Amino acid sequence: MRFFQSQQETGVRWITYKEPEISSNIIWGLTCENVVNGDVWVATPLFGVDRFTPSAADPRYGSWRNYTATDVPAFRSNQIYAVSMNIVDYSIWVSSTFSLVVLLDDVRGWRSYTPSPQYDYTVISLATDLSNTIWMGRREGASKLDR
């Protein structure tokens, strides 16, 4: 659901996105790109990750695209736990049941990160800090990836 604070004149305040516009009505995580009218990413429990790209003409509206393990084999699963934007380089980080994957940008594409065995647990939450560290909430505590 989206709320628009400056839309009093049009009356459009809330917009809700549900199936079939997005791949699932259950959302485990979401993030927004840190740019003007940036894309929004949502993690779903069974259907991959969805990306909302706002329209340049009217950012209240836009289009959705779904990414699954078929589109991004590095996911290795359509069960996505978390999605987060890196506030330093604007990359998008996605955690699935079996992997940690980053979308560097639309040109360089997706890359997989394989954690060392002591950190090889499902990542259920993600965050970044200003020093470009990726923080991961796992079933076995918290870890960080210094890049």
ABEGO torsion letter per residue (X at the ends): XBBBAAAAAAGBABBBBBOAABABABBABBBBBBBBGBBBBBBBAAAEBBBBBBBAABAABEBBBBBBAAABAAAGBABBABBBBBAAAGBBBBBBAABBBBBABAAAEBBBBBBBAAABBBBABBBBBAAGBBBBBBAAEBBBBBX
